């Protein structure tokens, strides 16, 4: 099968087109013919960082990256109840392997692709969607009318976060650049702040929740505008002890929420997609042969929504 092989960490050019053995199935797995692949900023970070590649893949070389896929089941092993040959599915792959024509997937991580969305829209969702879903649904006890500030609301994770929090009944304040204002408001945000023109900490106060996808000063300043008893969840690096201590002094809970590979969460997310309550915004679609350009685009950190490859 065709695949992109990574022999060493580095730039997008390190993703080398080549041939790989089609995966052999183990019990509990299905073979998916890949139709679309989601590209995330995390993909570019992993690709370019030797320590991440070593942590994920050990000494194995070359490796096949790729975590977000959508496609069709073409083979199945035993213990794969609920999935049949011909089913259209999508998944967040725990062991990567998605930059290829075929991938073996643990059936427990699979979700059926809703019939009202495309393969591209499905492939866009797993990593970014669950990175938003898990903190917002499991990590925050959001009640109708709660006020939440979402940083980086136009990005891959952020654009799902806006939709999820509106579904949960929150009042949503969203930050992004001015050029993405209309996009963010169309997602359901109640108020937009252009972070390049306004300091959010001067115009926002007493929010119940902050969902941070930016870090740095943005995370630090968020403590000032969160009400006592409120919470801030970051999806980036674990906040340092000094920051956690400053939050604690104000009675604000500050924490990191790491992504979990969880098929049940993806299936719950898929259910809302099937009802049209959450939608993937595809900023640009590239052919499989243009994976380097797709990686270059996500590295700009200026993508509204998601980047997707099609095979």
Secondary structure, DSSP 4 states (H G I P E B T S, - for coil): -EEEEESSS-SGGGEEEEE-PPPPP-TTEEEEEEEEEEE-HHHHHHHH-HHHHHHHHTT--SB----EEEEEEEEE-SS-TT--TT-EEEEE-TT---SBSEEEEEGGGEEEPPTTS-HHHHHHHHHHHHHHHIIIIII----TT-EEEESSTTSHHHHHHHHHHHHTT-EEEEEE-GGGHHHHHHHT-SEEEETTT--HHHH---EEEEEESS-HHHHHHHHHHEEEEEEEEESSSPPPHHHHHHHHHTT-EEEE------HHHHHHHHHHHHTTSS---EEEEEEGGGHHHHHHHHTTT--SSEEEEE-
